Amino acid sequence: MFMKIARLGGQGREVPVVIATGSNGVERSYDARPLTHDIDGAFLAGGGIARLREAVVRGELPELEGAGALRIGSPLARPNNVVCIGMNYAAHAAESGAAPPTIPVVFLKPNNTVAGPFDASPIPPLSARYDWEVELAVVIGRDVSYLSSVGEAAGAVAGYVIANDLSEREYQIPGAAGQWTKGKSLPKSTPLGPWLVPADEVDAGALQLRSWVNGQPRQDSNTVDLIFDVPTVIHHLSQYMVLEAGDVILTGTPEGVALSGRFPYLQDGDVVELEIAGLGRQRQEFFRAGAGPTNTAATAREA
């Protein structure tokens, strides 16, 4: 059985759901509320993924009628921390005008930037350089600190999701006031999902990442090209901070963003699609904040 975890429903009213595909290839959605009120750090730290799998196998969860018509929210309730790794693909570092880092570049995003994977996405009112970034995101499954080895770090992963690390480059980089925090903290700038896929279902070292803008290809790479792989990143972070269950780590984006100068920055009405093999697909329609979204109906499930 292949299992993925989602949160479906209106914003602020999402319910936890298990989507299971049996050996016959049939996919069914199960209401997980008999086991938990939400998918969060406490649930993950308490062995929640294993308990969900057991409940599905035993037939203890009811099917969720009409699941396919519900909005797809972030598969994780608001994380404690969103920790990000910058320039973790050599080609992206090059297109950014930087040398590949020799140690991980680390920054934080506010947890209130997390949004659903199909929610309409606002471009800041004064933004001229709003950029997309497809990224593999890691969900931490237990509290860790000062891990002794990279091997030990691998056991801290609960699962994986797709993230779009939307970035305002004018705020982030140029001039005396350019700060990564300003460029990475904008509303709804971290769409997550559609699903949380358990770690034992994913080979995080060989996942294809792609992005498109208005149907035109932008990024096409593989996590095999990460400078610092997932266990290395977790081990490194644990030397400087406590990683808590439910934290999300964005592992970096490959080349093919607007910052490269090869593509225009995002404009009102643009559509960005992201995909990571085995983790699903996102789609955001962009609108200039203050003008209202041109389409707020992007709620249908996409395979």
N, C-alpha and C positions, 0 to 999 in steps of 0.2 A: 504494500500500500504506500502510495506517495501522498504526503500530507503537506498542506500549506495552511497558514493561519491568517485570517483577515479580520477586519472590524468593519461592519456594514451598517449603514443607516445615516440619517441626517447628522450634520455637524453638531457635536456635543451629545448626540444620542446614539452613537455607534454601539453595536452589540458584538461580542466576540463570536467568531465563526470558524469552524474547521472545514476546509475543503479537502476531501479525500478522493483519490482516484484508485479504484480497485484493480486487481489483476486483469479484469475484463475490460478495462479502459473506461468504465463509466465513472463520471465525476458526480459527487453529491456534496451538498453543503449542510453542515450540522450546526445547530444552535449550541454553543458552548456554555451558556449561562448556568446550566446545572452544576458546572465545575468552578466557574469564576465569573465575576461581574465585569472583568476587563482583562486585557493583555498588558501587563505592566511589569515592573521589576520584581515586585514581591511574588507575583505568579511565576515568573521564570525561575527565580531563586528557589522556589519551593518545588521544583521538579514538574512544573506545569506542562511542559511539552510532552514528557513521557506519560503523564496522566491523561492528557488529551488523546494521545495515540491509543492507549489502553481502553479508554472509554469508547472510541470509535470501533475498535476491534470487537469489543463486547456488546456493541449495539446499545449503549447506554445513553446516547445523545439523540434527541429528536431531529429530524430533518427540518430545515428552515424553509418554509414555503415562501416562494417569491423572492428568493435571495438574489437572483439574477437581475431584478429590477431595482435593487437598492444601491444607493450611493456607496462607493468604496472609499473608506477613510484610510488614514495612516494605520498600518497593521499593529502599531504599538501606541498605547496611550502616551501622552507627553513624556518623553524621556527625561531623566534627571539631567544629563549632559549630552550635548552633541559635540564630539571632539573630531577635528578634521586634520587630515594630513595633506600638506601642500606639495605640489610638484613631485608627485610620486611615480611619474612616468617620465623617462628621460626625454622623449620627444616633446612632451608638453612643457617641460622646463625650457627646452630649446626655443619653442615658439613664444615663450614668455620672456625670452631674452636673458635667461639665467642658466648657470651651470647646474647639472644634476646634483642634488644635495648628497652629502656624505653621512649625514644623520637626519632622521625624520624632521621635517618642518611641521610644527604643531600650532593650530589655532582653534578657537572655540566659536560656535554659533549659539545664540540664545535658543532655548528649547521652544520658545513660542513662535519660532519660524517654521515649525513642522506643519505640513499641510497634507491633504489627501492627494493621491497620484493623478486624479482627473479633475481636480478643482481648478476653476479659472484662476489665473495668476496675474497679480497686479505688477505693472511696471511703475516704479516710483515717479511721482509727478515731474521731478526735475532731472530724471535720469536720461543720459544720452548713450550710455555704454553698458546696457544690461546684457548679461552673458549666461549661457547654459553650460552645465557640466554634468555629464552622466558619471555616476560613481557607484562602486560596490560599497554598500554600508554593512557594517558588522554590528550585531546586537549582542551585548554582553549578558551572560547568563548567571553570573555569580560575582560577588564582590572580590576584587583582587587588588593586591598592593605588594610591591617589591618582589615580583615573581623571580624565582631563582634561575629560570631557564626559558629559552624560546619554546622548548617542547612542552613545558608546563602551561605556557600561555595559550596553546591551541585548545586546551580543555575549558577555557573561559567563554567560548563562543556558544551562544544559544542558537543563532541562526543568522540569515543574511536577507537583505532587502535591496531594492533599487533606490537610489537617491538622486535628486537633481540639486546640485549645490549652486543655486542661482547667485550671481555675483555682479555687483555694480562696480565696474573697473575704475570709473572716475573717482569714486569714493575710496576705493581700495588702494590705489597705487600712486597716482601722480601728486606732486606738490608737497608742501610742508605738512598739510593736514591729511594726506593720504594714509588711511589706516585700514588694515584688513578687517578689524571689527566693524567699522562703519560700512564697508562694502559687502559684508557677509551677514548682516543682521536684519535685513529688510523683511517686511511682512510676507508670509507664505513663501519664503525663499528656500525652504527645504522640503519639497514634496517627497514623501516616502511611500513605498509600496509598489504594486498592489498587495503583495503578500509577504509575510515572514516565512521563509522556508527553513526548517530545522537544519542545523549544521551537518548532521549525518546524512542529509540528502544532497549535499552540495560539495563539489570539488572547487573550492574557492581559488585554487591556483591555476585554473584553466577555464575561465569564463569569458565568453565574447561579449563586449560592450559596444553598443551602437547608439547613435543619435541622429535625428533628422530635424530640419527646420522647414516647414511648409512642404514636406515630402522630399526635400533635397538632402542627400547624405551629408553628414558632418563628421561624426566620430566613428571609428571602426577599429577596435583594438582588442586586446586580450589581457586578462590579469596575469598571465605568464610574464608580461613585460613590467610588472610592478618592480620598482627599485627595492622597496621594503615590503615583504609579503605580510599577510595578516598576523601570524604568530610573532614576527619580529616587531611589528607595530605595537601589539598589545604588550609585549614584554617591555619595550622601550617606554611606553606611556606609564606602565606600572611603577617605574622608577621615580616618577615625578608627580603622580596623582593617584588617588584611590579611584579605580574604576568600579562602578556599582552596577548591580544587575539592572538591566533596562537602559543603560547608557548606549548610545549609538556612536560608532566611529565611522566617519567617511574616509575612505582609503585613498582618495585622489582621483583625478580625471586624466584621461589620455588626450593626445593632441586632437585638434579639430574644433576649437572654440573660436569665438569672434576676436578674442584678444590676439590671435595670430595675425590679424590683418587680412586674412584671406576671405572672410565672410562679414556681412553686415551684422551689427548688433540688433537685438530684438526690438520690434516695433509693434504698435497697437494692431491687433488682429493676427499676429503670427501664431503658428501652432508648432510646438516642440513635442517630439515623440522620442522616448528613450526605451531601450531594451537591453536586458542582460539575459543570456541564455539560461533557462531554467527558473528565472526569477520573475518573468512576466514583462509587462510593458506599461509605460506611463504615457499620458497625453495631457498637455496643458495648452489652453488658449490664453493668449496674453492680451491685457487691456491696460490702458493708461489710467493709473489710479486717479480717482476724481471724476472720471468719465463714465464709470460703470462698465461691467463686462459686456462684451457683445454677445456672449453665449454662456449661460450658466447651466446648460443642460448636459454637460459632459459627465454624466453619472453612470453610464452603462458599463457593465463589465466588459473588459477586453481580454482576450486570451494571451 
